[in-house]
Amino acid sequence: MSAAALPDTPPPPQEPEAQSGRLASGAAFWAAFGLSATGLLMSVNQIFNLGLFGFRPISTAYYYALIGLFGALAFLAFPGSRGQKARVPWYDWGLAAAILALGLWLGSEALTIQLRGWSATAPDWAAALAGLFVLLVLECTRRTGEAILFIACIVFGAFPLFAGHMPGFLWGVELDLPATIQEHVFGTESIIGIPMQVVADTLIGFLVFGVVLAATGGAGFFMDFALSLMGTSRGGPAKVAVVSSALFGMLSGSPTSNVLTTGTLTIPTMKRCGYAPHYAGAVEACASTGGALMPPVMGAAAFIMANFLNVPYSEVVIAAALPSLLYYLALFVQTDLYAVAHNLRGVPREEVPALLPTLKGGWYYLLAIVGLTLMLLMFRIEAEAPFWVALFLLAVAVIRRKQTGFGWSRFAGLVVEAGRTVAHLVALIAGIGLIIGALSVTGVANSFSRELVLYAGGNVGLLLFFGAVTSFVLGMGMTASACYIFLAITLAPALVQAGLDPMASHLYVLYWGVVSFITPPVALAAIAAASIAKSSPMVTGMTALRIGILLMLLPVLFVFQPALILKGDLPTILQAVATALAAILLLASSFEGHLYGMGRLPAWARVGLGAAGLLLLVPEGRTDLVGIALAGVTVVAMLLLRPVAAPVAGGKRLGE
């Protein structure tokens, strides 16, 4: 049975950052369609340098117009309050028109802004309009992000007003209100600074590709593909969730969206197989969150990282490959041990789709991944590649429209959803730009990293703690890509100055930026999964934290031992990989209370194996030896105390 036909699948819950049905139909839908189509067409024109109708705007004009178009869409798509009705109120239409008009005006005046130096001295009327633009950007950020991000944007955006009164390394050049506004709007280091430039020049294509992949049935294919490979195995549905969410998540880049797409198929099946509701939700949340760290796309973070580090994209992929594989291996082993411990088996063979028909019906999705990888690694066309692959998937969907049902209405909905996705990120990044611009214009950004290292007193562990807390907190209010862009500018340089490997430092902040998706109290991915599993959000979040604990441990490990990101001599890399694999097995056994060949573990054995696993994870030879010895002593003690392991009873199959 295919994924699409699984029974008892509840309708997907509303995504936390979604538009609450405001763009379902009517004038709002068609306005969103027009804004989305115009914005996306303008991006294609700029990225491919097409010069359609002679339109070749300078870069800053493109950025301003993009904010105007997608900012207007943000006001239509995202309600101003949680209790607001689905219908777009008149004042949201007014706000949308205002930011659109201001964005287009700024785009038309972009050359004048540069030549006449409006960032330093602008006409009073232009400064007044710029102030209104800042307020509209802040409102967009409030609607699309969490409260903590909105507050940070206000406080740091206003930082130049009182920077001269700040103590220590927070002291900076102080500006009055008009000068602050001018720097934010007319300067090139704030709203249209590096974060917005990265989004506009690189990320939009990947956002569109993720939407096209989902709209044309990619999630269903990956689910069916994983089911055909592992559905009948022990605890098969959970393994299917891990694999399908990894495949789809690395392309979509959004943990929450991934849960709501694949989780509606995997979670009910896991429950029917015998997995506890909270456990099923936690597995899906962890698997979906890891997709943002999985090469080759990594939710588009790989390309941003390559730009910041000024290295080939292939180096980022190679470095990120092993940690992400270790993370998914840990999920895989834990779900298997849970199935063994609870006598669970897989889906009946008659309900599993056959492999060859599945491939025949969706081979083009695999071809799209291969083609995207080749274009990224061999031809290095990062900005253009996702557009080509998205166009390929759309062409296949149209050609096979009798099977896919892909027609004009589906296409229009796809355009609107792509625009909404871009609008969400543009709104967040514009707000983050206020923070970065304020730190830059006051001079604090240049000294922040150096002073942070000094405050840590040369203690790398303390610096990593600062980095983890900052990344975690910021990850609560923005997407993984947005969080990484901010931290790559402000925090990663401090880690590098402390002597840590640059690649490991950037991966460190990326990993900790996504931890909040599975960690209470925010845990957006876990909450979304809990709504599908009909389990307690807090219990699901705590279970996800336990299952995905490696998401917290891995970045610390590869910072201290770059061999885990495949840097160093071959013997060191092999030793690091071997001890990491052993540690994963021991930790998974400790968490699930079951060890292969030994059966259920008593509490003392779980503690012993868990401690041994942690020691093996520490990148140091002596701790490896102690960990191996402790694991050996624990196993021998179990054999002496329980010489004959109880046989595992035959489990029930799904549907029996």
C-alpha positions in Angstrom: 0.0 0.0 0.0 1.4 3.4 -0.9 2.0 6.2 1.5 -0.8 8.2 0.0 -3.3 5.5 0.7 -2.4 4.8 4.3 -5.6 4.7 6.4 -6.3 6.7 9.5 -4.1 9.6 8.5 -5.3 12.8 10.0 -5.3 16.1 8.1 -2.1 18.0 8.5 -2.2 20.6 11.3 -1.6 24.2 10.5 2.1 25.0 10.3 3.0 27.5 13.1 4.4 30.0 10.6 1.7 29.5 8.0 -0.8 32.0 6.8 -3.9 30.5 8.6 -5.8 30.1 5.4 -5.6 33.8 4.5 -4.6 33.1 1.0 -7.0 30.3 0.3 -9.1 32.1 -2.2 -10.5 35.4 -3.4 -8.8 38.7 -3.8 -6.0 37.9 -1.3 -5.1 34.8 -3.3 -4.8 36.5 -6.6 -3.0 39.5 -5.1 -0.6 37.0 -3.5 -0.3 35.3 -6.9 0.6 38.5 -8.6 3.1 39.5 -6.0 4.7 36.0 -5.9 4.9 35.7 -9.7 6.4 39.2 -10.1 8.9 38.6 -7.3 10.0 35.2 -8.5 10.2 36.3 -12.1 12.4 39.3 -11.1 14.6 36.9 -9.2 15.0 34.6 -12.2 15.7 37.7 -14.4 18.4 38.9 -11.9 20.1 35.5 -11.2 20.2 34.4 -14.8 21.0 38.0 -16.0 18.2 37.7 -18.6 17.4 41.4 -19.0 13.8 40.7 -19.8 12.1 43.7 -21.4 15.4 45.5 -21.0 15.0 45.3 -17.2 18.5 45.2 -15.6 18.4 46.8 -12.2 21.5 47.4 -10.1 21.8 45.1 -7.2 20.5 47.4 -4.5 17.5 48.3 -6.6 16.8 44.5 -6.9 17.0 44.1 -3.1 14.7 47.0 -2.4 12.1 45.8 -4.9 12.3 42.3 -3.5 11.6 43.5 0.0 8.7 45.6 -1.3 7.1 42.7 -3.2 7.6 40.0 -0.6 7.0 42.3 2.3 3.6 43.1 0.9 2.9 39.4 0.5 4.0 38.9 4.2 1.3 41.4 5.3 -1.3 39.5 3.3 -0.2 36.0 4.3 0.7 36.4 8.0 -2.0 37.7 10.4 -1.1 40.4 12.9 -2.5 38.4 15.9 -3.2 34.8 16.6 -6.9 35.4 17.0 -7.3 37.3 13.8 -9.8 35.9 11.3 -8.8 34.3 8.1 -10.1 37.2 6.0 -7.4 39.8 5.3 -8.5 43.1 7.1 -8.5 46.5 5.4 -5.5 47.7 7.4 -3.3 44.7 6.2 -4.1 45.7 2.7 -3.0 49.2 3.5 0.2 48.0 5.1 0.9 45.8 2.1 0.4 48.7 -0.3 2.6 50.9 1.8 5.6 48.6 1.9 5.2 47.7 -1.8 5.2 51.4 -2.7 8.2 52.2 -0.5 10.1 49.2 -1.8 9.5 50.1 -5.4 10.3 53.8 -4.7 13.6 52.8 -3.1 14.4 50.6 -6.0 13.8 53.4 -8.5 16.0 55.7 -6.4 18.8 53.2 -5.8 21.3 54.8 -8.1 20.6 58.3 -6.6 20.9 56.8 -3.1 24.4 55.6 -3.9 25.7 58.6 -5.9 24.4 61.2 -3.5 25.4 59.3 -0.3 21.9 59.3 1.3 23.2 56.9 3.9 25.1 59.9 5.4 22.9 62.9 4.3 19.5 62.4 2.9 16.7 64.9 2.3 14.3 65.2 5.2 11.4 63.9 3.3 13.4 60.8 2.2 14.5 60.2 5.8 10.9 60.3 6.9 9.9 57.8 4.3 12.8 55.6 5.3 11.6 55.7 8.9 8.2 54.4 7.8 10.0 51.7 5.9 11.9 50.6 9.0 8.6 50.4 11.0 7.0 48.3 8.3 10.0 45.9 8.2 9.8 45.5 12.0 6.1 44.7 11.7 6.9 42.1 9.1 9.5 40.5 11.4 7.0 40.5 14.3 4.4 38.6 12.2 6.8 36.0 10.8 9.2 35.5 13.7 9.0 34.8 17.4 8.7 37.5 20.1 12.4 37.1 21.1 13.6 38.0 17.6 11.2 41.0 17.3 12.5 42.4 20.6 16.1 41.8 19.6 15.5 43.7 16.3 14.0 46.7 18.2 16.7 46.8 20.8 19.7 46.3 18.5 18.2 48.3 15.7 18.1 51.3 18.1 21.5 50.5 19.4 23.3 53.4 17.6 21.1 55.8 19.6 22.8 54.9 22.9 26.0 53.1 21.8 28.1 55.9 23.2 26.8 55.2 26.7 27.4 51.5 26.7 30.2 49.9 28.8 33.2 47.9 27.6 33.2 46.3 24.2 29.6 47.4 23.6 30.7 51.0 23.4 30.4 52.4 19.9 29.8 55.4 17.7 26.6 57.1 18.6 24.1 58.4 16.0 21.0 60.5 16.2 17.6 59.1 15.0 17.7 60.5 11.4 21.3 59.2 10.9 20.4 55.8 12.3 17.4 55.4 10.0 19.4 56.6 7.0 22.1 54.0 7.7 19.5 51.2 8.1 17.6 52.0 4.9 20.0 53.7 2.6 23.2 51.9 3.7 24.4 48.6 2.3 25.1 46.9 5.7 21.7 46.8 7.3 18.3 45.9 5.8 19.9 45.2 2.4 23.2 44.0 3.9 24.9 40.6 3.5 22.0 38.5 4.9 19.5 39.9 2.4 22.1 39.7 -0.4 22.6 36.0 0.3 18.8 35.3 0.3 18.2 37.3 -2.9 21.2 36.0 -4.8 21.3 32.4 -3.7 18.6 31.1 -1.5 15.4 31.9 -3.3 15.9 29.1 -5.9 16.2 26.5 -3.1 13.1 27.8 -1.4 11.2 27.5 -4.7 12.7 24.0 -5.3 11.5 22.8 -1.9 8.0 24.0 -2.6 7.9 22.4 -6.0 9.2 19.1 -4.7 6.4 19.0 -2.1 3.7 20.2 -4.5 4.5 17.7 -7.2 4.4 14.7 -4.7 8.0 14.4 -3.7 7.2 13.6 -0.1 4.9 10.8 -1.0 7.4 9.3 -3.3 10.2 9.3 -0.7 7.8 7.7 1.7 6.8 5.0 -0.7 10.5 4.4 -1.7 11.5 4.0 2.0 8.5 1.8 2.6 9.4 -0.5 -0.3 12.9 -0.8 1.0 12.3 -1.2 4.8 8.6 -1.3 5.5 8.5 -5.0 6.4 11.6 -5.0 8.6 11.5 -4.9 12.4 10.0 -1.6 13.4 9.9 -0.7 9.8 7.7 2.4 10.0 10.1 4.2 12.3 13.0 3.4 9.9 10.9 4.6 7.0 10.3 7.9 8.9 14.1 8.3 9.5 15.0 7.7 5.8 12.1 9.5 4.1 12.4 12.6 6.4 16.2 12.7 5.8 15.7 12.6 2.0 12.9 15.2 1.9 14.3 17.3 4.7 17.6 17.9 3.2 15.8 19.4 0.2 13.0 21.3 1.9 15.2 22.8 4.6 12.4 23.5 7.1 12.1 21.0 10.0 8.5 22.0 10.8 7.3 21.8 7.2 9.0 18.5 6.9 7.2 17.1 9.9 3.8 18.3 8.6 4.6 16.8 5.1 6.1 13.4 5.9 4.9 13.1 9.5 1.2 12.9 8.5 2.2 9.6 6.8 4.8 8.1 9.1 3.5 8.9 12.6 0.1 7.1 12.2 1.8 4.1 10.7 4.3 4.0 13.6 1.5 4.2 16.1 -0.3 1.3 14.4 2.9 -0.7 14.5 3.0 -0.4 18.3 5.2 2.7 18.8 4.0 4.9 21.6 2.4 8.2 20.3 5.0 10.4 22.0 7.9 8.2 20.7 6.5 8.2 17.2 6.2 12.0 17.2 9.7 12.4 18.6 11.3 10.1 16.0 9.7 12.2 13.2 10.7 15.5 14.8 14.3 14.4 15.1 14.5 12.9 11.6 12.9 16.1 10.1 15.2 18.4 12.0 18.3 16.6 10.9 17.4 17.2 7.3 18.6 20.8 7.6 22.1 19.4 8.3 22.1 16.7 5.6 24.2 17.2 2.4 24.0 17.9 -0.4 21.5 20.8 0.1 21.4 21.1 4.0 18.4 23.4 3.6 20.6 25.8 1.5 22.9 26.4 4.5 25.8 24.7 2.6 25.9 27.4 0.0 25.8 30.2 2.5 28.6 28.5 4.5 30.8 28.2 1.4 30.3 31.9 0.7 31.3 32.9 4.2 34.3 30.6 4.4 35.3 31.4 0.8 35.8 27.7 0.0 34.3 25.4 -2.7 30.9 24.1 -2.0 32.3 20.5 -2.2 34.4 21.2 0.9 31.3 22.0 3.0 29.5 18.9 1.8 32.4 16.7 2.6 32.8 18.2 6.1 29.1 17.9 6.9 28.6 14.4 5.5 30.0 12.3 8.4 28.3 14.1 11.3 24.9 14.0 9.6 25.3 10.3 8.8 26.3 9.6 12.4 23.2 11.5 13.6 20.8 9.5 11.4 22.6 6.2 12.3 21.9 7.0 16.0 18.2 7.6 15.2 18.1 4.3 13.1 19.7 2.2 15.9 17.5 3.7 18.6 14.3 3.0 16.7 15.5 -0.6 16.0 16.4 -1.2 19.6 13.0 0.2 20.7 11.3 -2.3 18.3 13.4 -5.2 19.7 12.7 -4.2 23.3 8.9 -3.9 22.6 8.6 -6.9 20.3 7.5 -4.8 17.3 7.7 -5.9 13.7 6.9 -4.2 10.4 4.1 -3.6 7.9 2.6 -6.6 6.3 4.1 -7.2 2.9 0.8 -6.8 1.1 0.6 -3.2 2.4 4.0 -2.3 1.2 4.4 -0.8 -2.3 6.6 -2.8 -4.7 10.0 -1.3 -5.3 10.0 -1.3 -9.2 6.5 0.2 -9.6 7.5 2.8 -7.0 10.6 3.7 -8.9 8.7 3.7 -12.2 6.2 6.2 -10.8 8.8 8.6 -9.3 12.2 8.0 -10.8 12.4 11.6 -11.7 12.6 12.7 -8.1 15.8 10.7 -7.7 17.0 12.0 -11.0 16.3 15.5 -9.7 18.5 14.9 -6.6 21.3 13.5 -8.7 21.1 16.3 -11.2 21.0 18.9 -8.5 24.1 17.4 -6.9 26.0 17.3 -10.2 25.2 20.9 -11.0 26.3 22.0 -7.5 29.5 19.9 -7.3 30.7 19.8 -10.9 29.3 22.9 -12.6 29.2 25.1 -9.4 26.1 27.0 -10.4 24.6 27.3 -6.9 22.1 30.0 -7.6 20.8 28.7 -10.9 20.8 24.9 -10.2 17.6 24.7 -8.1 15.6 26.7 -10.7 16.6 24.2 -13.4 15.7 21.2 -11.2 12.4 22.8 -10.2 11.6 23.5 -13.9 12.3 19.9 -14.6 9.9 18.6 -11.9 7.2 21.0 -13.1 7.7 19.8 -16.7 7.3 16.2 -15.6 4.3 17.0 -13.5 2.6 18.7 -16.5 3.5 15.9 -18.9 2.1 13.3 -16.5 -0.8 15.5 -15.4 -3.3 12.6 -15.9 -1.4 10.7 -13.2 -0.5 13.7 -11.0 -3.6 15.9 -11.5 -1.3 18.9 -11.9 -3.2 21.7 -13.6 -3.6 25.4 -13.6 -5.1 25.6 -10.1 -2.3 23.5 -8.6 0.3 25.6 -10.4 -1.3 28.9 -9.1 -1.3 27.4 -5.6 2.3 26.4 -6.0 3.3 29.9 -7.0 1.5 31.4 -4.0 3.1 28.9 -1.6 6.5 29.6 -3.1 6.0 33.3 -2.7 4.8 32.8 0.9 7.8 30.8 1.7 10.2 33.4 0.3 8.2 36.2 2.0 8.7 34.4 5.4 12.4 34.4 5.0 12.7 37.8 3.5 10.8 39.3 6.4 13.0 37.6 8.9 16.2 38.5 7.2 15.2 42.2 6.8 14.8 42.3 10.6 18.1 40.5 11.2 19.7 43.1 8.9 18.7 45.8 11.4 20.7 44.0 14.1 23.8 43.5 12.0 23.6 47.0 10.5 23.5 48.6 14.0 26.5 46.6 15.2 28.3 47.5 12.0 27.7 51.2 11.8 28.7 51.7 15.5 31.9 49.7 15.1 30.9 47.1 17.7 30.7 44.3 15.1 34.4 44.6 14.4 35.4 44.3 18.1 32.6 41.9 19.2 34.4 38.7 18.3 37.8 39.8 19.7 36.3 41.0 22.9 34.2 37.9 23.3 37.4 35.8 23.1 38.9 38.1 25.8 35.9 37.8 28.1 36.1 34.0 27.8 39.6 34.4 29.2 41.1 32.0 26.7 38.7 29.3 27.9 37.5 27.6 24.7 34.8 25.6 26.6 33.3 28.8 28.0 33.4 30.4 24.5 31.6 27.3 23.1 29.0 27.6 25.9 28.4 31.2 24.9 28.0 30.1 21.3 25.6 27.3 22.1 23.4 29.5 24.2 23.3 32.3 21.7 22.6 29.9 18.8 19.9 28.1 20.7 18.1 31.3 21.8 18.2 32.8 18.3 17.1 29.5 16.8 13.9 29.9 18.6 12.8 32.9 16.6 14.0 32.2 13.0 14.7 29.6 10.4 17.9 27.5 10.4 19.3 29.4 7.5 18.4 32.8 8.9 19.9 31.9 12.3 23.1 30.7 10.7 23.5 33.8 8.6 23.4 36.0 11.7 25.7 33.8 13.7 28.2 33.4 10.9 28.7 37.1 11.0 28.7 37.8 14.7 29.7 34.6 16.5 31.7 32.2 14.3 34.6 34.7 13.9 35.1 34.5 17.7 35.4 30.7 17.6 37.9 31.0 14.8 39.9 33.6 16.6 40.1 31.2 19.6 42.0 28.8 17.4 39.2 26.5 16.4 38.9 25.1 12.8 36.9 27.6 10.7 34.7 24.9 9.1 34.0 23.2 12.4 33.1 26.6 14.0 30.6 27.4 11.3 29.1 23.9 11.5 28.9 24.3 15.3 26.7 27.4 15.1 24.5 25.8 12.4 23.9 22.6 14.5 23.1 24.6 17.6 20.8 26.9 15.6 18.5 23.9 14.8 18.6 22.3 18.3 15.7 24.5 19.4 13.4 22.7 16.9 13.4 19.6 19.2 14.2 21.2 22.6 11.5 22.4 24.9 10.1 24.9 25.6 9.9 26.0 21.9 10.5 22.7 20.1 8.4 23.7 17.0 9.1 20.4 15.2 8.3 18.3 18.2 5.0 20.3 18.8 4.0 19.8 15.2 4.7 16.1 15.5 2.8 15.9 18.8 -0.3 17.4 17.1 -0.2 14.7 14.6 0.5 11.9 17.1 -2.1 13.3 19.5 0.4 13.2 22.3 1.6 15.6 25.0 3.8 18.3 23.4 6.1 18.4 26.4 6.5 14.7 26.6 7.1 14.5 22.9 9.7 17.3 23.2 11.5 15.6 26.0 11.6 12.3 24.2 12.9 14.1 21.0 15.6 15.7 23.1 16.7 12.2 24.4 16.5 10.6 21.0 18.3 13.5 19.2 20.9 14.1 22.0 23.6 13.6 19.4 22.5 16.8 17.8 24.0 18.6 20.8 27.0 16.4 21.3 28.3 16.2 17.7 29.1 19.9 17.3 31.2 19.9 20.5 33.0 16.8 19.3 34.0 17.9 15.8 35.1 21.2 17.1 37.6 19.5 19.4 38.3 16.7 16.9 38.1 17.9 13.3 38.7 14.3 12.2 34.9 13.9 12.5 34.5 16.4 9.7 37.1 14.4 7.8 40.0 16.7 8.4 43.4 15.2 9.4 45.4 12.1 8.6 43.7 8.8 7.7 44.5 6.8 10.9 43.1 9.6 13.1 39.9 9.8 11.0 39.4 6.0 11.1 39.9 6.0 14.9 37.4 8.9 15.3 34.9 7.2 13.1 35.3 3.8 14.9 34.9 5.2 18.4 32.0 7.3 17.3 30.2 4.3 15.9 30.8 2.3 19.1 29.7 5.3 21.2 26.4 5.5 19.2 25.6 1.8 19.8 26.4 2.1 23.5 24.4 5.3 24.0 21.4 4.0 22.0 21.4 0.8 24.1 21.6 2.8 27.3 18.7 5.1 26.2 16.4 2.2 25.0 17.4 -0.2 27.8 18.3 -3.0 25.4 21.6 -4.4 24.0 21.9 -6.6 20.9 22.6 -10.2 22.0 22.1 -9.3 25.7 18.4 -8.5 26.0 17.0 -6.0 28.4 19.4 -3.9 30.5 19.1 -3.3 34.2 19.4 0.3 35.4 23.0 -0.1 36.5 24.0 -1.6 33.1 22.3 1.3 31.3 24.3 3.8 33.4 27.5 1.9 32.7 27.0 1.6 29.0 25.9 5.3 28.8 29.0 6.4 30.6 31.2 4.3 28.3 29.5 5.8 25.3 30.2 9.3 26.5 33.8 8.5 27.1 34.2 7.1 23.7 32.7 10.2 22.2 35.4 12.4 23.9 38.1 12.9 21.2 41.0 11.7 23.3 42.9 8.3 23.3 42.8 7.7 27.1 39.1 8.3 27.4 38.6 5.8 24.5 40.5 3.1 26.4 38.6 3.9 29.6 35.3 3.7 27.7 36.1 0.4 26.1 37.2 -1.0 29.5 34.0 0.2 31.2 31.8 -1.2 28.4 33.6 -4.5 28.7 33.3 -4.7 32.4 29.6 -3.9 32.2 28.9 -6.6 29.6 31.0 -9.2 31.5 29.1 -8.3 34.7 25.8 -8.8 32.9 26.9 -12.2 31.6 27.9 -13.3 35.1 24.7 -12.1 36.7 22.5 -13.3 34.0 24.2 -16.1 32.1 21.2 -17.0 29.9 19.4 -14.2 28.1 15.7 -14.5 27.9 14.5 -15.3 24.3 12.8 -12.5 22.4 9.1 -13.3 21.8 7.7 -13.1 18.3 6.3 -9.6 17.7 3.1 -8.6 16.1 2.9 -7.3 12.6 1.1 -4.2 11.8 -2.5 -5.0 11.1 -2.5 -8.4 13.0 
